[in-house]
Amino acid sequence: MGSNSGFIIGLIIGIIMDCELIFKEQPAKKTTDNRISYLMLAAFVLQAGELDGRISNETLHRRLVNKFGEVYATKRFAFFHELLRQRIQVEAICEQIKLHADLKDKKDIILFLFEITYHPTAPKEKATHTINYLAARINLPYEDVKTIYRTFSQQHQNNYNSNTKTYTEKTTQKPDIYTIFNLTSNCTEKELKTAFHHLAKKYHPDSNPNSSNSEKIVMQEKLRTIIESYDEIKLRRGWK
C-alpha cells in the first residue's frame, strides 16, 4: 500500500505540473497534456512484456527524447524510471483517453508504445498482447492497430536491412560491442555464449550481496548493456 500511495502522489504531482489551460475566445477550453499518460502506459507495457530489464536506460531515454524532446524527456526520466517499479492501474488512464482523445491521438499513443518497447530479439508476444489490450480499452479499432504495427514493423525491417547491407559492404563489425566480451568479430557462437554467461553472473545482484546500493545500480546498468550487446551480436550474426 505504501508503494501505491507514493505512486498516486507522484502521479498527481506530475499531472498538475503537466496540465495546462489553453484559453480561446469563446468558450474557454481546458486541454490536458497527455504525456504523463504516455509514460504510464509505456511503463505498463514494459512491465507486462518483461522488457524493463532488457532495454537499457540510455535506450529508453533516447526514445523518450525522440518523442518528447530533450528537455521534457530529461525532466521526466526519473519519474518514468520510478513508474517501472510501480504497479500501474491503467483502467482510469484508458478511460480518460477513450473519452477525450481523438482517433489521431489514439493512434499516436499506440505507435509510441510499439516504438518505446521495441527490442530486436526479445519475444514480442507479451508486449504486443498488452498493447492490443490497451488499444481495446481506449476504443481504437483492431484494424487500426494492425495497420500501425505493420507500418512500424516494416520501418524497422527496412532499417535492419539497411544496416545489414552496410555491414556486408564494409565486412567489419563495430569493434566496441565485441570488446565488452573480450572477443573479436570472428568469435564463434559458443565463445559468445560462454563470455556472456560469465559476465552476466559476475554483474548479477545475487552474485554481489554485499555491494552498496550505488554499486548495485552501476552493476545493473552494466548487466543491461551486456544483455543488449549480446542480443545485438546474435541479431547481426543470425544466431538464435
ABEGO torsion letter per residue (X at the ends): XAAAAAAAAAAAAAAAAABBBBBBAOBBBBBBBAAAAAAAAAAAAAAAAGAAAABBAAAAAAAAAAAAEAAAAAAAAAAAAAAAABBBBAAAAAAAAAAABBAAAAAAAAAAAAAAABBAABBAAAAAAAAAAAAAAAGBBAAAAAAAAAAAAAAAAAAAAAAAAAAAAAGBBBAAAAAAAGBBAABBAAAAAAAAAAAAAAABAAABAABBAAAAAAAAAAAAAAAAAAAAAAAAAGBX
